[in-house]
Amino acid sequence: MSDRPRSQDPFIKLARFTDQTVIVTGAGSGIGRATALRIAQEGGRVVAVDIAAERLSDLVAEAAGGDLITVAADITDAAEIARVVSAAGDRIDALANVAGVMDDMTPVGEVSDAVWERVFAVNVDAPMMLMRAVIPRMVEQGRGSVVNVASEASLRGSAAGVAYTASKHAVIGLTVSSAYMYGPSGIRVNAVAPGPVRTNIQTTWGSELGRQRVRASYPIIPLGVDADVLATPITFLLSDEGANINGVVLPSDGGWSAA
């Protein structure tokens, strides 16, 4: 990444989120952090959510005066979801469900209950609970936008273990069902499916079969990109620029999905 200050980035000249409140999960690092910063730079009021309070403190320092409300919360807990929504106040214009965890690359014959339950709690249950909490408010407003971060693993079976792959397929179902149900109410729900991204998520191998099979796909995987690259399609879909886009799964994967 360039060490040029973000505020001087020539590609950020918009004010797409002025007077809007946007909830961003996973805002302490990676794609969530880049998304929160981008929205703040474009005039938005960001409710930045992460399980790690120290990461949120770093985010505030980097935002340099941006309008950020930080909430350290475990979004797998319904009571914590209520805190997040309360922090947003009376109006919620958009939600970016970015927070996620990887599995240990185990196939279905080897996956543990602990891995399955943890991955689904963070990757599926938490986005569902947040959407369940904010969409009724958006319906009252007559408008709103949700972007869920899926994965290349939502489009193929060779990118991860069964828990992560199944969870990201479920994110697509959550997205397209909600888009269909709430489109007439003025709410758009879309997903971005990243390929390799340089984040703090580490790959672990809990299965030799998983290692062999996933590594077999490596020759067609594009190089990883910085998280800032993913903030661009996410903020586009969140913003009014994406006004005619609903129920779309947008790969941002360097062409991996075309292989």
N, C-alpha and C positions, 0 to 999 in steps of 0.2 A: 504493500500500500504506500501511496505517497505520504510524505510527512507534511504536506501543505495543509494549513488549517482548514477545517471543513467549511467554515463560513466564507472562504474564498473560492470554493469549488465553483467553476464557471457553469457547471451543469445544474446547479441549484439556484434558479432564478424565479421560482414560482412561489405562490402563496396559496396553495390549494386547500390548506386546512385552517385558514383564518377563521376565528370564532367557532371552531369545532373542537369537541372533546373526543379523544380517541384512546381506547384502552389497548395497551400492547403488553402481551405476556412474554416471558423470557427476555425482558428488556435489559437484563444485566450483562448480557454477552451475546456475541455472534449476530445472527440475523435480527433478533429482537432488538438488540442495542442499536444496530444500524438503522432499523426502521423507526425506532423511537426518536433518534437524533434527527432523522430526515423530516419527520412530521413536525418536530419542534422548530426546526429551521424554516419550515414553510408556514409558520404561524399558528400551529395547532397547540392545543392544551393536551398534554400527554399524561395519562395515568399509566405510569411505568411499573410493571409488576414483575417481581422475580423472587425466588425463594431465598436468595443470598443478599442480605442487606448491604454488605460491603460493596458488592458490585453496583448496586443502585447509587451508593454514595459517589462512586467513581463516575457513573453516568451523569449525575448532576453537575459534577465538576467539568466534565467534557462538554456538556450542553451549553455552558457559558451564557447563562441568563435566559435560556429557553424556559418555557412554561411547563414544568414537569411536577407532577405529584407522584411520589414514590410510595409503593405499597409492597413491603416484604411479606409474602404470603405463600402458603402451600395451596396451590389451586386445585389439588385433589380433594380438598376439604370444603364442604358446602358452606360452612361458617366463614371460611376465609374468602370464598367467592362473594359472600354478602358484604364483606369489608371492602373488597375491590369496587363493587358496584356503588356502595355508599360513598366512597372517595370520589367517584366520578361526578356525583351531584345529580341535578335534575335532568340533565340532557346528556345522552350518549349518541354521538353521531356515527362512530365506527368502532370496530373491534378487530384487532389482529391477533389471532391465536397462533403464536409462534413457538411457545415453549414446547419442548419435546425431549424424549430420551431415546437412546439406542438400545437394542437388545444385545445379547452375547453371541449372535450368529448361530444359534442352535436351531436345527430343523424340528419338525413336529414330534418326531419319535424321541427327542431328547430334551425338549423344552421343559423347564421347571415351572411349577405353579407361581413361584415368587417372581420370576422374570416376566411371565405372561401377565400377571396381575399388575405389576408395577408399570410395565409399558402401556397397558391399556388404561390404567388410571391417569397417567400423565398425557398420553397422546390422544385418547378418545373421550374418557369421562370428563376431564377438565374442560376441553373445548365445548363439549355438549352442555355442561353446567353453566358455563359463561354465556353461551348463546341463549340458553333457556332463561337466564336472568336478564339479558339486555334486549332481546328481541321484542318482548311485550312493550317495553318502553319505546322502541323504535316504531312499533306499530302505532302507538299513540301519536308519535311525532309525524307519521306518514312518510318517513324516509329513514334510511340507515344503510350501512355497508359493513359486511363481514368478510374478512379474508382468513382462510385457514391455511396453514402451511402443511402441505402433504409431503411428498418425497418422490424421487424416482422409484422408490420401492412401492409406491401406490400404482405404478404402471407396469411393473415387471416382477418376476419372482427371484431374480438373481442378485439383488442388491443388498440383502440383509437376511437375518433369520426370520422364522415364522412369526414371532410375536410382533416385531417392528413392521414387517410386511403386511400382516393382517391388520394392524392398527392403522396404518396409513391408507389401506384400502377402505377401512371404516370411515376415515376422515373424508374421503371422497363421497361416500354414501351420505354422511352427515351434511356435506356441502350441497350436493345436488337435490336432495330431498327438501332441504330448507329453502333453496333457491326457488324451487317449484311452488312450495306452499306459500311463501311470503312475497313472491314477486309482485302479485297484485296489490300488496300493501305498501309498495314503494321501497322494499328492502332487497338489496342485492347480496348474494352470498357466492363467493368464488374461492378458488384454491390456487395456490402456486406450488408447483412440484419441483423443488430444487434437485440438481445433481450434486456433485462433490462441492462442498463449501468448506473453507478453512475456518473452523470454529473450535471451541474447546471440547466438543464431543469426541471421546476416544473410542476406537474400535477395540473390543475384547473378543476373544475366541473361546467359546465354551464347548466347542465341538470340532473334532477333526474333520468330520464330513462337511460341516458348515464352512470350515476354512478352505477345504479343497474346492467346493462347489462355487463359493462366492469369488474366490481368487481366480477361478476359470474365466470370469467375466471381466477381469481387469484390463485385458488388451483393448476393449472398446470404450473404457471409461475416460471421458475427457479430464483434463487437468482441473484441479479445484480452483475456485475463485474466492475473492474476499467477500465477506458478508455484505458489504455495501452494494455489491452488484445485485443482490437479491432484494434489497430495499427498494430498488427502482420499480420492478413489477408489482410488488406488494402495495406500495403507496399509489401507484397508478390505479390499481383496482379498488383501493379504499376510497380514492378521491372521486369527485364528480366527473373527472375525465373519463372514467369507466362507466358512465351513466347507462350505456346500452349493453353492458356486459353482465350477464347473470348466469350462474350455474356452470361456469367455465372452469376447467382444470388447465392451468397454463404452465407447461413445462418451462423451467428456466435452468437448463441442464447442459448447455454447451453442445446440444445436438445428440446427447446420449439416447434420447427417446426415439431418434430417427435411425439408430443403428439396428 
